[in-house]
Amino acid sequence: MIKKKIKYLRIVTIIVTFCLGINHHAFAKENGDIKSILILNSYHQGFVWTQEATQGIMDKFREKGDNVSFFIEYMDWKNYQSHDNLDYLYDYYKYKYHNKKIDVIVTTDDIALQFALNNRENIFSDAPIVFCGVNSEGVRSITEGFHRVTGVVEVIDPIKTLKIASKINPSIHTVYLLNDNSESGISTGNILIEKIEKFNPDMNVITWNDLSFDEIKHQAQALDENSIIIIGTYFSDGNNNVLDIAYATKEISNFSNVPVYSLYDFGLNNGIIGGSLLSGRLQGEYAADMANRILEGEDPDKIRVMTPDSTRVVFDYNQLIRFDIDSQLLPKDYEIINKPFSFYETYKVLVLSVVFAFIILISFVSILLFYLRKIQRMKKNLSENHEELTQLYEELTASDDEMRHQYEALLKANEKIKENEEKLAYLAYYDSRTGLPNKLSLYETANNIFTSEEKKAALLFLDIDNFKYVNDTLGHVFGDKLIVKISERLTSLLWKDCTFYRLSGDEFIIILQHIENEKQAEEYASYLLNNFMNEFDSLNSNLHISMSIGISIYPDHGNDLENLLKYADIAMYQAKKAGKKNYVTFNDIMHEDLVERISIEKYLEKALEHNEFELHYQPQLDIRTETITGFEALLRWNSPDLGAVSPIKFIKVAEETHFINQLGEWVLNKACGFLKRVREKGYSNLTVSVNISILQLLNTNFQDIVKESLQSHQLEPKCLELEITESILMESFDFIASRLQELRDINVGIALDDFGKGYSSLNYLKQLPITTMKIDKIFIDHIAEDSEDDFVGHIISIGKNMGMNVIAEGVEVQNQFNYLKKHNCDKIQGFLFCHPIPEADIFRLLEENQ
């Protein structure tokens, strides 16, 4: 049964790969002579070392500006260590790359190197290989007997870390090593034991490879202060249970009574104290340099294997504090992370300048006082001995008065300096708009709040819903006033153990201390939502403002402010996604959604200038004549980095970043250009429909954009139909209705997409200039062969009675077509007739339809 599933999985993967390969091949052709680089990773995409090494390789090539195309593959060996997996990967890669020219292969870690060497002749164009992330023992055993292979040795050397640890605690006598029982884990462990024994023969080395994860945590809790733990490649315990390295490292550190060191920098922020850490990014950069030499013509057999120093000396401030370690014991030129803000260190020059100014001021005042006394003595002597010098005495008295005025001026200047210092301190720690403590104040006080793991606390991340729309429509001055009113209302809703901060813009933080469980935090979030949503009528604009809340719990979700903020932000985003006006408490699943969204946002804006978008067109068929009457333009994104991205995912991100305005204008122009070319071929009665977003309608010059696009392609407005969804109507009905009427006045068609999927009332629809109603696919799917349910028929009747054309979406089988024809539906759209297809296939379809 398992083999059968693997077989089916191979077939599906080959088909998908074939489709993606065609797109990628076409893209490469358009860009001329491209050097193809295959990056073959042993492990999965989410593994930090793999990500860092891959990014290091790609960044190094992009710095040089060469015309390079990357193919990135993940063997996922940590999760699937079997020959079946290797057989599957062989079939998969052979089908994917047998027609592709690979110029150089870069591998990360042992299994990828071994797989590439064994199979490059059959499936990877017999390309030369550059490896990284492989230790010296792995290099000797894997590359023996092979040619045209070179690379960067992962130098595993714990000596520098041991020297640092011994300086911190000279009485260390036992080192506990933690690796898994994979190939790289065993070889890493052997190297560590050999080097530690050579460094100090009296050092006691104990390995934990065969222990379960629970046994390791129990033992770590019982270690004495003269021991340390060093974690290497640990991805599964002695019972072969697969573990997430970040989770495992953090758990062991939390249980351990002694410092935990690591070989790799991905252990940072996961509980390790630091040390001399191997960097995957540096390994990748060195490997990229060697691969580039091969691409420039050097013989790989003449490029010597490198053993560079790929380490960075880094320490975690929180762990240094935890084990009370003096920073003077650390080596020079070390990095430190998570160190809290220090006013003196940040503004050291300013503080010293002020002190220096005070010293000068005091010195000057002292000199003035000295001369005043001297002048008074001179006046006394002159008065007693020389009456003729009265005039000179009067002049000296005048000088005395002038100096007194200068002295008083100096005293006033000193008072102003003190006042300015107080203002600077206030501005540093408080928000100037609302008077609330700011982000800097939050970081300063968090160390006192998140201290005892026995007492729970909740961090609530508050974000005002649709605040950008308020700024866009009512102006930033109004938005600033509204923020002040919002902060006042939230202040009035604070409980006894709450502290309140303005983070930035429309984002606020509330920390609720001394709670017993997560439920109490959620009760407070519900209280905030229920009491916040009254009208803000004091601003002469009856606004109903809502907010979304994300919750993280200390210490369940983290022991430091950075992690708690991050997790609460993720939860808040999920609350927005779930419909706003809601709260969500963080869980681990949310993190994956955020990573995907960030990745899409990263590549989205560059996709337009790199021509990664394409329009496909789905025909709309007249149900009576069975002829094509028009097309719906559908946006597709084939990213070289992310692959084919679903419109459901990237359109949402485009709207949140306001990139949808630029992207929507591109779609409109492309669709109009397509229709012009169709009409030039003699098909004069066809139309094209384009989906639009709420943000496009809010754009003040959207009507001008539509008119300019029609004029530039010499099209009549009736040829274009703009599709809106019911959810758009609910955003701002009055405003949207007026905008739609302006477009309808110039004869542009308006289609209501996915009818029945939302919650619009028929009364609203009567008030709108809708020309076409599109019945959502969920209703079409429920049309049965012999069903007596005429629900869809009633929808068709409603649309036609309101004077609209009715189009059924998602028609896939003949009995659906028959039903719709029977009930006088005007048009259909769906796989029964045609899938969405690129422009190149449209004219063939039109000829066949004629």
RATA-V522769 format. One record per residue. PSI is psi as a letter, one per 40 degrees, with the letter a starting at -180 (* if undefined). OMEGA is omega as a letter, one per 20 degrees, with the letter a starting at -180 (NA if undefined). Layout:
[[PSI | OMEGA] [PSI | OMEGA]]
This chain:
[[d | a] [d | r] [d | r] [d | r] [d | r] [d | r] [d | r] [d | r] [d | r] [d | a] [d | a] [d | a] [d | a] [d | a] [d | r] [d | a] [d | r] [d | r] [d | a] [d | a] [d | r] [d | a] [d | a] [d | a] [d | a] [d | r] [d | a] [d | a] [d | a] [d | a] [e | r] [a | a] [h | a] [h | r] [h | a] [h | a] [h | r] [h | r] [h | a] [h | a] [h | r] [d | a] [a | a] [i | a] [d | a] [e | a] [h | a] [d | a] [d | a] [d | a] [d | a] [d | a] [d | a] [d | a] [d | r] [d | r] [d | a] [d | a] [d | a] [d | r] [d | a] [d | r] [d | a] [e | r] [e | r] [i | r] [g | a] [h | r] [h | a] [h | r] [h | a] [h | a] [i | a] [h | a] [e | r] [f | a] [d | r] [d | a] [d | a] [g | a] [g | a] [i | r] [d | r] [d | r] [d | r] [d | r] [d | r] [d | r] [d | r] [d | a] [d | a] [d | a] [d | r] [d | r] [d | a] [d | a] [e | a] [d | r] [e | a] [i | r] [h | r] [h | a] [d | r] [i | r] [h | r] [h | a] [i | r] [h | r] [i | a] [d | a] [d | r] [d | r] [d | a] [d | r] [d | a] [d | r] [d | a] [d | a] [e | a] [d | a] [d | a] [d | a] [e | a] [f | r] [e | a] [f | a] [i | r] [i | a] [h | r] [h | a] [i | r] [i | r] [f | r] [h | a] [i | a] [d | r] [d | r] [d | r] [d | a] [d | a] [d | a] [d | a] [e | a] [h | r] [e | a] [i | r] [i | r] [f | r] [h | r] [i | r] [a | a] [h | a] [h | r] [h | a] [h | a] [h | a] [h | a] [e | a] [d | a] [d | r] [d | r] [d | r] [d | r] [d | a] [d | a] [d | r] [d | r] [d | a] [g | a] [e | a] [e | r] [h | r] [e | a] [h | r] [h | r] [h | a] [h | a] [h | r] [i | r] [a | a] [f | r] [i | a] [d | a] [d | r] [d | a] [d | a] [d | r] [d | r] [d | r] [d | a] [d | a] [d | a] [d | a] [d | a] [d | r] [d | r] [d | r] [d | r] [d | a] [g | a] [d | a] [e | a] [h | r] [h | a] [h | a] [h | r] [i | a] [f | a] [d | a] [e | a] [i | r] [i | a] [d | r] [d | r] [d | r] [d | r] [d | r] [d | a] [d | a] [d | a] [d | a] [e | a] [i | r] [i | a] [e | a] [f | r] [i | r] [i | r] [h | r] [h | r] [h | r] [b | r] [g | a] [g | a] [e | r] [i | a] [a | a] [e | r] [e | r] [f | r] [h | a] [h | a] [i | r] [h | a] [d | a] [d | r] [d | a] [d | a] [d | a] [d | a] [d | a] [d | r] [d | a] [d | a] [d | a] [i | r] [e | a] [i | r] [i | r] [h | r] [i | a] [i | r] [d | a] [i | a] [e | r] [e | r] [e | r] [i | a] [e | r] [f | r] [e | a] [i | a] [d | r] [a | a] [a | r] [h | a] [h | r] [h | a] [h | r] [d | r] [d | r] [d | r] [d | a] [d | a] [d | r] [d | r] [d | r] [d | r] [d | a] [d | r] [d | r] [d | r] [d | r] [d | r] [d | r] [e | r] [e | r] [i | r] [h | a] [d | r] [e | r] [e | r] [h | a] [i | r] [h | a] [i | r] [g | a] [i | r] [h | a] [f | a] [i | r] [i | r] [h | a] [i | r] [i | r] [h | a] [d | a] [d | r] [d | r] [d | r] [d | a] [d | a] [e | r] [f | a] [h | r] [h | a] [e | r] [e | r] [e | a] [i | a] [i | r] [i | r] [f | r] [i | r] [i | r] [h | a] [i | r] [e | r] [h | a] [i | a] [h | r] [h | a] [d | a] [d | a] [d | a] [d | a] [f | a] [d | a] [d | a] [d | a] [d | a] [d | r] [d | r] [d | r] [d | r] [d | r] [d | r] [d | a] [d | r] [d | a] [d | a] [d | r] [d | a] [d | r] [d | r] [d | r] [d | r] [d | r] [d | r] [d | a] [d | r] [d | r] [d | a] [d | r] [d | r] [d | r] [d | r] [d | r] [d | a] [d | r] [d | a] [d | a] [d | a] [d | a] [d | a] [h | r] [d | a] [e | a] [e | a] [d | a] [d | r] [d | r] [d | r] [d | r] [d | r] [d | r] [d | r] [d | r] [d | r] [d | r] [d | a] [d | r] [d | r] [d | r] [d | r] [d | r] [d | r] [d | r] [d | r] [d | r] [d | r] [d | r] [d | r] [d | r] [d | r] [d | r] [d | r] [d | r] [d | r] [d | r] [d | r] [d | r] [d | r] [d | r] [d | r] [d | a] [d | a] [d | a] [e | a] [i | r] [h | a] [d | a] [d | a] [e | a] [e | r] [i | r] [i | a] [a | a] [d | r] [d | r] [d | r] [d | a] [d | a] [d | a] [e | a] [d | a] [d | r] [d | a] [d | a] [g | a] [d | a] [h | r] [e | r] [d | a] [h | a] [i | r] [i | r] [h | r] [h | a] [h | r] [h | a] [h | r] [h | a] [h | a] [h | r] [f | a] [d | r] [d | r] [d | r] [d | r] [d | a] [d | a] [d | a] [e | r] [i | a] [d | r] [d | r] [d | r] [d | r] [d | r] [d | r] [d | r] [d | r] [d | r] [d | r] [d | a] [d | r] [d | a] [d | r] [d | r] [d | r] [e | a] [e | a] [i | r] [i | a] [d | a] [f | a] [i | r] [i | a] [h | a] [i | r] [h | a] [d | r] [i | r] [b | r] [f | a] [h | a] [i | r] [h | r] [h | r] [h | r] [h | a] [i | r] [f | r] [i | a] [d | a] [i | a] [d | a] [d | a] [d | r] [d | a] [d | r] [d | r] [d | r] [d | r] [d | r] [d | r] [d | a] [d | a] [d | a] [e | a] [d | a] [f | r] [i | a] [i | r] [g | a] [e | a] [e | r] [e | r] [f | r] [h | a] [g | a] [h | r] [g | a] [h | r] [i | r] [i | r] [i | a] [h | r] [h | a] [h | r] [i | a] [h | r] [h | j] [e | a] [d | a] [e | r] [i | a] [e | a] [i | a] [d | a] [d | a] [d | r] [d | r] [d | a] [d | a] [d | r] [d | r] [d | r] [d | a] [d | r] [d | r] [d | r] [d | r] [d | r] [d | a] [d | a] [e | r] [e | r] [a | a] [f | a] [i | r] [i | r] [h | r] [h | a] [i | r] [i | a] [d | a] [d | a] [d | a] [d | a] [d | r] [d | a] [d | r] [d | a] [d | a] [d | r] [d | r] [d | r] [d | a] [d | a] [d | a] [e | a] [d | a] [d | r] [e | a] [d | a] [d | a] [d | r] [e | r] [f | a] [e | r] [i | r] [i | r] [h | r] [i | a] [h | r] [h | a] [i | r] [h | a] [h | r] [h | a] [d | a] [d | a] [e | a] [f | r] [i | a] [h | r] [e | a] [a | a] [i | r] [h | r] [h | a] [h | a] [h | r] [i | r] [h | r] [g | a] [h | r] [d | a] [d | a] [e | a] [a | r] [h | a] [h | a] [h | r] [d | r] [d | a] [d | a] [d | r] [d | r] [d | r] [d | r] [d | r] [d | a] [d | r] [e | a] [e | r] [e | a] [d | r] [d | r] [d | a] [d | r] [d | r] [d | r] [d | r] [d | a] [d | a] [d | r] [d | a] [d | r] [d | r] [d | r] [d | a] [d | r] [d | r] [d | r] [d | a] [d | r] [d | r] [e | r] [e | a] [g | a] [e | a] [e | a] [i | r] [i | r] [h | r] [i | a] [h | r] [h | r] [i | a] [i | r] [d | a] [d | r] [d | r] [d | r] [e | r] [h | a] [d | a] [f | a] [d | r] [d | r] [d | r] [d | r] [d | a] [d | a] [d | a] [d | r] [d | a] [d | a] [d | r] [e | r] [f | a] [i | r] [i | a] [d | a] [e | r] [e | a] [h | r] [h | r] [h | a] [h | r] [i | r] [i | r] [d | a] [d | r] [d | a] [d | a] [e | a] [d | a] [g | a] [d | a] [d | a] [d | a] [d | a] [d | a] [d | r] [d | r] [d | r] [d | r] [d | r] [d | a] [d | r] [d | r] [e | r] [e | r] [h | r] [i | r] [h | r] [h | r] [h | a] [i | r] [f | a] [h | r] [e | a] [d | a] [a | a] [f | a] [i | r] [i | r] [d | r] [d | r] [d | a] [d | r] [d | a] [e | a] [i | a] [f | a] [h | r] [d | a] [h | r] [h | r] [h | a] [h | a] [i | a] [d | a] [d | r] [d | r] [d | a] [d | a] [e | r] [h | a] [i | a] [d | a] [f | a] [i | r] [e | a] [h | a] [f | a] [d | r] [d | r] [d | r] [d | r] [d | r] [d | r] [d | r] [d | a] [d | a] [d | r] [d | r] [e | r] [f | a] [i | r] [i | a] [h | r] [h | r] [h | r] [i | r] [f | r] [h | a] [d | a] [i | a] [d | a] [d | r] [d | r] [d | a] [d | r] [d | a] [d | r] [d | r] [d | a] [e | r] [f | r] [i | a] [d | a] [i | r] [i | r] [h | a] [i | a] [e | r] [d | r] [d | a] [h | r] [i | r] [h | a] [i | r] [i | a] [d | a] [d | a] [e | a] [d | a] [d | r] [d | r] [d | a] [d | r] [d | r] [d | a] [d | r] [* | NA]]
